[in-house]
Amino acid sequence: MQYKSNSPLVHTYSIVAYDPDSEQLGVAVQSHYFGVGRIVPWAEYGVGAVATQSFAEISYGPLGLELMRAGKTSQQALDSLLAGDPGREVRQVAMVDAQGTPAVHTGAKCIQAAGHKLGKHFSVQANLMHKDTVWAAMAQAFEAATGDLAERMLAAMEAAEAKGGDIRGKQSVAILVVSKEQAGNAKSGPLFDLNVEDHPEPLVEMRRLLNYAKAYEHAGKAGELLEGKPLNDEKLKSANQEFEKARQLLPPEVNPELVYWHAVGLVNAGRVEDALPLFKEVFAIDPLWRELTPRLVPSELLPDDDEVIARIVGF
């Protein structure tokens, strides 16, 4: 069948989902295929999300989003693309629109075990699985999971792997989440766009990366609060709360950088006394951060105040 020759062989399991509380849209996918995130997941805030897999037709991603952006429902967009595709029987495609309505297609010639399950605001789908229990386990795990959309999608992925996952094994995983905060901001991409290209335990590595991403998100919020003028006690409390969330996800002994930049932010907000213990903690982990500190002054990242700098580096 000639139409297969140019189709990436992305046999895999995935989930597309919408979270009505946060209005986030997302896709998560795992496959024994190098760099699965380059092929399967597509999402745009306020529009929808698409997963295109099996003998994947990549154009289903951008074209599906284009149709939903033009006002088509997920089902209408999917039907339109399938109608013009001679290879539809080897495709597996799922979409969810901005209203949270999912649609899915598993072609009759997808390699078994293959199937899908629709749920409220999500669809799970899989092909070339070891067992035909994978997609039901994914749906159950997603519905039972707590936390944000990325966390719940990752729970679905872990449930798939627990059922045997891809019969060929595991290699790469991707999570893509778009949110209101990032929409229309040219300086900001998706909330999460994480890829494990090739790894013996891709889901374990993805959980590590997701913790990093969440930590940096909380640290970023803390930094924004410290920059807000005037910095009152309420803002300082909120900033420290965000920083503490980051710290719990990414302990300083693993990566002291978030602690360091929070301390810098506190100094610039006029809270030198609050910053000093944090600097001391970082310098104890890696003295090179002490060496770096005076270099921030010419770049105006710390105040040009010899007494303040001496107090920071004097520990």
N, C-alpha and C positions, 0 to 999 in steps of 0.2 A: 504494500500500500504506500504509494509515493508520498502521501501527505504526512507520513510519520517521519520522514528523513530529516527534516529541519526542526523537529520538535524536541526540545530538551527532555530527557528522560527523568523528569522530576516526580518519581513515584514516592509517595509521602503521606503524612497525615498533617492536618491543619485545622485551625478554627478561625472563623471570622465572627466578630462580636461587636455589640453596641452596649454601652452602659448608660442607661437613662438618667442616672443621678449626676454623673460628671459630663454627660454628652460625649464621652470619648468613643472613638471607633478604633478597632484594632484587628490585627492578624498575627497569628503565631503559627510557625511551621517547623517541622523537623523531617530530615530525609537522609538517606545514604546517598547523598549527592553533594558535590563540592559547591559551596557558596549558594545554598538554596535561597538566601535572602535576595539574590539578584534576579530571581525568576518569579517566585510565587506571590509575595505579599505586596499589595497596593492599597493605599488609603489616602483620603483627603477629608479634612474636617468639614462638616456640614454637607458632605456629598455621599460618602459611603466607603466600603472596604471590599476588596476582592482577593480571593485566593485562586490562582490558576495552576493546575498541576496535572499529574499523570503524564501523558504525552503532551506537555504543556504548550499551549498557544499563548505566548507572552502578551500579545496584543489584547487579550481579554482584560488585562489589567487597566491600561490607559483608556481603552475604548469603553469598558464598563463604567469607569468613573465619568467619562465624558457623557455617556447616555444618562447616568443618574444626575449629573450636574445640570443637564438639560430638562430635568423633571421626570424622567422615567423612574418607575419603581425598580427595585432590585429584580423582581421577576420579569418585568418588561424588558429591562436591559439584557438580562441573561437570555431570554427567549429570542431577542433580536440577534444576538451574536451567534447563538446556536443555529438559527435558521440559515445563516449564510456560511456555515462551516462544514465542509465535507468530512472533516475528521472528528465530528462531534461525539461519535461513539467511543473514541479513545480519550476523550477529555474528561477531566473532573474539575468543576468550577463552582465556587460558592461566592455569594455576594450578600452584603447587608447594606441597606440604604440609611439615609440620615434619620429616618423615622424608626429605625431599629427592626425593619422587616427583612428577614433573611430569605434567600432563594438558593437552590443548589441543584446541580446536575451531575450524575455519575453515569458515564456512558456504558453501554452494555458490553463493550470490549475492553474496559479497563481491566488490568491484571488483578486477579483475585488474590487474597480476599479484598473486596472493594465494597464500599457502601458509605452511607451518610446518615445523619440524624439532625433534624431541625428542632430548635428549641425557641423559647421566648427570647428574641433579640440575638440569636446566634445560630450558627450552623457548624457542625463538625463533619469532617469527611476524610476518608483514607482509602488508599489503594496499595496493592502489593504488600499487604499486611500478613504477618504470621498467623493471626487469628481474626475471625470475623466478629470478635467481641470488642475490638478497639474503639470504634466510634461510639458505641453505647457507653463505654467506660469514660470516654472523654466528656460526653454530655453530662453524665452523672457527676463527675468531678467538678466541672465548671459550675454547675448549679449549686453544688454543696460548698464551694470554696468561698472564703471571705477575702476582703482586701480590695485593692484597686483592680482595674481591668487587666493590667499586665500580669498581676499576681494570679488572678483567676484563670487566665489563659495558660499560664505556665503550669498551673495545677492540672489542667486538662491534658497538656503535653506529657507530663509525668505519668498520668494515669494511662495514657496510650502506651508508653514505654513499658509500664508494669505489666501490660497485657501481651507483650512481645514485640510491639512496634513493627517497623519495617522488617520484612523477612531477611533482607540483605544485611541488616545491622544499622548502625547509626554513624553519622558523620558531621552534619551541619544543622544549625538551628537559627531562626530569626524571629524577632518580635518587633512589630511596628505598631505604635500607638500615636494617634493624632488627637489633639485637644483644642479647646476653645482658646486657651492662652497663646498657642502658637499660630492660630489661624490669622492670615493676613500680615504676619510679622516677617518682613524680609530678612531680618537678622536671626531668626529662629527657625529651626527645622522642626520635625516631629518631636513630641514629648519623649518618646523612646524609639530609637531606630538602631537596634542592637543585632549584631551578626556574629555567630561563631562559624567560621568558614570550614574548619577541619579539626576535629578533636575526638579523642577516644570516648569522652563522656560529654557530649555537647550540651545536654540539659543541665548537668552539674555546673559546667562553665557558664552557661547562660544565667543561671541563678546568681552566680558570683558577679557577673557583669550587671545584672539588674540591680543588685544591691549597690554597686558602685554608682550606677546612673541615678538611683533614688537619693543616694547620699549627696551627690553633687547638686541635684535639684533642690534639696532642703538647704544646702549650704548657699546656693544662689539666692534663695528667698531670704535667708538670714542676712546676706550681704546687702540686698535691696533695702531691707528694713533699717540697717545701720546707716545707709546713705541718706535716708529720708530725714528731712529737716522740718521742725526740730526733733531731736531724738529724746523723746520723753521716756519715762520709766515703763510705760505700757509697750512702746515699740521695742525697747531694750529687752523686755521680758519675752516678747514674741520672737525676736531675733535669736535669743539664747535657746528658746524652745526648738526652733528650727535647727539650730546648730546641734543641739543634743540628739535630735532625730538622725541627723547626718552621722554623728559620732557613733550611735548605736549600730548603724548599718555598716560603717567603715571605721573601725577602731584606729586610733592614732598609731598604734604599734604596727598596723598593716600599712597605713599611709598617713603620715603626719601632716600632709599639705593642707587639708581642710582646716585643721586646728590652727595652723600658722596663719592662713589668710583671714580666719575669723579674728585672730588676735590683732592683725594689721587693721582690720575694719574697726575694731574696738578703739584702737589708738586714734584713728582718724575721726572717730565719733567723740573723742574727748574722754574716753573711758580707759585711761592708761592703767589704773590700778586693777581693773578687771582683766586686762590683757596680759599683764606680767606673768601670772601663773601658767597661762597657756604657752607663752614663749618658752618659759622654763621647761615645760613638759616636752615641747618639740625639740629643743636643743639637747635634752638628755637622750632623745632617741637618735638624733643625727646632728652633730655639731656643725655641719655645713650650712644649716639654716641660719645659725648665728653669723657665719661669715657672709651670707647673702644679705643680711638685714641692712647694713649701712648703704649697700648699693641701691636700695629702693629710694633713698632720699633724692638723688638727682633726677629721678624719674617722677618725683612728686607722689610716690606711693606711700611714703611716710613723711612726717613733718621735718623740716630743716631745723631741728632743735637738738643741739648736742647733748643736753641734759637728758632728754627723753630717750635718745638713741643709746646713751651710756647706761641708762637704767635697764633698757631692754637687753642689751648684749652683756651686761655686767654679771649675769648669773653664772 
